[in-house]
Amino acid sequence: LTKSSYLPSETIRELKRLGVSEVSIIGGYNTINRQVTDELRAMGISTERIYGSDRYDTAIELAKKTGSDLKKLVVVNGVNYADAISISGYCAQNDYNMILTNGKSLSDGDMIAKKTRRISGYDRYETSLKLSEELYTKTDEILMAAGDNDKMTDALAGSQLAAYKKAPLQLVSNYMTSRQKKYIEDKKISNATILGGINSIGRSMRESIKSLIVKD
């Protein structure tokens, strides 16, 4: 993650620690401006920018960049992006490309699918839970992050960790639903990673999660 007009000191430190030599900048100049590009190049890092005319077109350009045949797609809402974050780790694990829609129609550049499947719940939290139930049949690990609109950055950043761990990423509110508790118990989850500080997921919520984890 970066600020739109400069690289945060934390990002700079991590780029140096990793010895990064190439960075892909996602989004147009209204999202991340040229000053960020200049800072990266001053650090000896080469850059490429992947973007389209809007967020929907940018998603298509990203899908094309993978070099795949675009036969495996996940379609999610690009205005309310909670569902996109919930499934992003699964996409990374299983070579699915993600395209965005405004929830009402597809753009001219989108593809027609021969076979479709919908996974949904009555809100973002149940949808996140159903993704875990239907896509992760064998797992003893889970990642959990706040699902409020102003707190989802942790989940966004954590989606790659979910892909690495091959574990579901579930969005939670300030309390756990009975179905979320049942999932952890039924799956006998033994390892839970909580993303973000106590301002994102508070102490009482953390204790609730810990009480459900199967101990060795």
N, C-alpha and C positions, 0 to 999 in steps of 0.2 A: 504494500500500500504506500501511496505517496500523497502529499498535498498537491493541489493543482498547479501551484506556481513555484514550489521548491521541494527538495528532498528533505524529509525530516532527519534529524541527527541519528535516530534509531535505525532508519533505513540505510543511511550511509555506512554506519558501523557494520550492519549485517552484510552489505554488499562487499565491504572490505574483508570481513571475516571469511566469507565464502570464496573470495578470490574471483568474483564474477567478471567475465570478459564480454558477455553479450546480454542485453536486456531487450525484451519485447514490451513496448509501450502499448497498452490497450486503450483505445478511445481517441477521439479527435482532439484538436487543439483547444477547443472550449472545455474539454475535460482535463487534459494535462498539457500545459502550454510548453512553448519552446525553451523556456528557462530550465525546465527539468531535463530536457534533452541535452542542453548545453552543459549542465552540471555533470551528467553522466559521462559525456564525451571528455570533459576535463579530467575525469577520473580514469581515462583510458578505456572506457567501456563503449563498445559499439552498440548501436541501437537500431531497431526497426519499429515502425509504428503500424499497428493493425487497427483499422477503423473503417466505418462506413458513414453514410449520410445521417444515420441516427442509430440508436441502440439496437434496433432490429436488424439493420443492415450490417452493423458491426458484428453481431452474432453470426450472421451468414459468412462474413469474411473470415472469422475465426474458424468456423467449420471447414471452410475451403482450405485453410492453412494446414489442417491436420493431414492432408493428403489422402484421407480415406474416401471411400466411394459414397459416403453420405447415406448409406442404407440403414444405419442405426441412429435414430434421432429421438431426442426428448424435446417435447414442446411445452414451454412453460410461460406463465404470464410475465411480461417484461415491465409492467407498471408496479404490481405488487410482487416483489421478487423473493418472498419467503420460500415458496415452493422450489424455486430455482436453486436456492442455497441448500435446501434439504437434500436434493438429489445430485448436487454437483460432484460430491465425492464418488458416488456410484458411477456417474458418467466417466470420471477420470479412470476408475478401476477397470471399466468394461468397454472402453473405446466408443462411447456414445457421444455424438455431437449434440449440442444444445442450441435450439433456436427459440427466439422470443416472439410472442404475439401480444397484441394489445387486449386480448381476451375476447375479441369480437370477430376478428378476421385475420387471414394470413396475407402477407405482402405478395407482390407479383413474383418475387424471387424465391419464395418458399416452395417446397416440394409436396406432391400428392403421395400419400402413403397407401400401400396396398393393404396393410394390416395395422390396426390401432388398438391401444389398450389404455384405459384411464385408471389412474390411482388417485383417489381423492377422499377428503373428509369434510366435516362441516366447518372446519376452520384450519388455519395453518398448522396448528399443533397436532390435530388428529391426522391431517395429511402426512405430516412428518412421521408420525407413529405408523401409519399404514404403509409408508414406504419401507420402514424397517421391517414390518411384519411380512410383506410380500416379496421383498428383494433380498433380504438377509435371513435365509432359513437356518443357516448354521453359523452362529457367532456367540462368543461369550464376552464380547467387548462392545462398548458403546461410547460415543462422544455426545455431550450435551451442551447446548448453548442457548442463551437468551433469544427469544423470538420476537421481542418488541421491535418496532420499526427503528427506533433510535439506538438499539443495542445489538443489531445483527452483524456488525462488522466482525465480531469475534467468530461467529459462525462462518462468515465468508472466508476469513483467513484460515480457519480450521478445516475447511473442506479438503485441502490437500493432505492434511494429517489423516483425515478419515479415509482418503484414498490409499494412503500408505499403509494404514492399519487394516484396511479392508473391513471396516466397521461402519455401522450406520451412524449418522449424525442427526440427533433429534433436537428439535426446538422445544423449549419449555418456557412456561410463564413463571409467575412467582409462587406457584404451587404445582404439585404433581397430580395429574388426573388418576383415577382408579385404573384406567386402561394402561397408562404409562407404567404404573406400579406393577400391574399384572404382567406386562411384557418383560420387565426386568426379572421378575420372579420366575416366570415360565421359561425364559431363556437361560436362567441360572447365570446371569451376567456376573462375572468375577472381576471385571476391570472397567471402570468408568473414568473417562477423562472429561473434566469440566473446563470449558473454555471461558476465559475472562475472569475478572476480579469480582469482589463481593458486591460491587455496584451493579454488576450484570446478573449474577446469580448469588443471592444472599446466603448467609450462614445457615438459616433454617432449612432452606432448600437443599443445600449441600449435605446437611445432616440427614435429611430424608433420603437422598440418593445413597449415602454411605450405609444407611440402615438396611437397604435392600440388596446390597452387593453380597454375593456368596463369598464367604471367607474360606481360604484354603484350610 
